[in-house]
């Protein structure tokens, strides 16, 4: 009965959400219907990189707690084979329900990984535990519940630290640039809060739509958490361990967004990842939609969603709440501790958008005011900029990536 009530509530609350999407700016004569034929075949990330004419490498690193992660590397740009030149390293970490694909979809002039490679950077892209490239463990089976008992807290403590150490060791360098989108930004904050020794390995961090404080978020996930008055309902809806959304929920959401009046969104709305992250039709490249759908959503556990919902409800940036008894075991206190953002002393740039339902401007401002070394606090200069536009937006190169390159070029 609760599932039916919550599903009804989702549909009801999305009336306003759809009205907001319909107001997003569009360019004259731009169409968003799915193409009949694919412009690109279905490919893995290394295959996509090579498809666009760049060198691709795949590496594997094992975390302290046994997860085996895939790293993807573009060691140099397409036009000049300068393999002998020592280049600055950039480490890119994707967001929730995503993978290294988000940086490398293409076309090259629109995707950050290729832009950086062509500007002379050695580009490394991490993959968080549980997605298609990091679905292995030294002794846990991915079909077991134990394998999926993780969240972005572990990602910050173990995944990005292992990836950074590996990239630095392989390139014989001591520091790198870090760019994180969404959950990749949260993992950066966890890493530097809990393992402050990693600050000295970061030349500069760039956070795109960083989720930390979440109280003012407007996503339907937060509506669910508040409406149900029981955060466990999210496990019922999205899967107890691996993220496997209840089909009835996705169907109801899709029906709401994908009626006959909105044919451009028919495939997008059946995609759980894009439903949660939000999408802006005014920024989508229609010819690339089949490729986006090949890679979104990627595998993850349900706990990251629950942890973000906890932040929405408790108003702070805190560790995962296991309940009083297990909190005592994990943290030596009955409530989860706050992450100490005073430890994040590496130079950090923050980007935010005005139509981000997961990360509101108010909450990002609270984060900015909590960080001791913010070198840029930038609102994207485009009305209707959403959480996913940093990755899929056709104008992200002009509105975001140009600023990142300027920051890197001006850094010591």
PyMOL commands that set and color helices and strands:
alter all, ss='L'
color gray80, all
select helices_A, chain A and resi 2-22+45-51+100-103+108-110+112-118+146-148+152-171+183-194+196-201+220-228+233-238+247-257+260-269+272-277+281-283+286-295+303-314+324-331+341-343+361-370+389-392+396-410
alter helices_A, ss='H'
color red, helices_A
select strands_A, chain A and resi 57-62+67-74+89-93+122-125+136-137+176-181+202-208+348-352+374-379
alter strands_A, ss='S'
color yellow, strands_A
deselect
rebuild
show_as cartoon
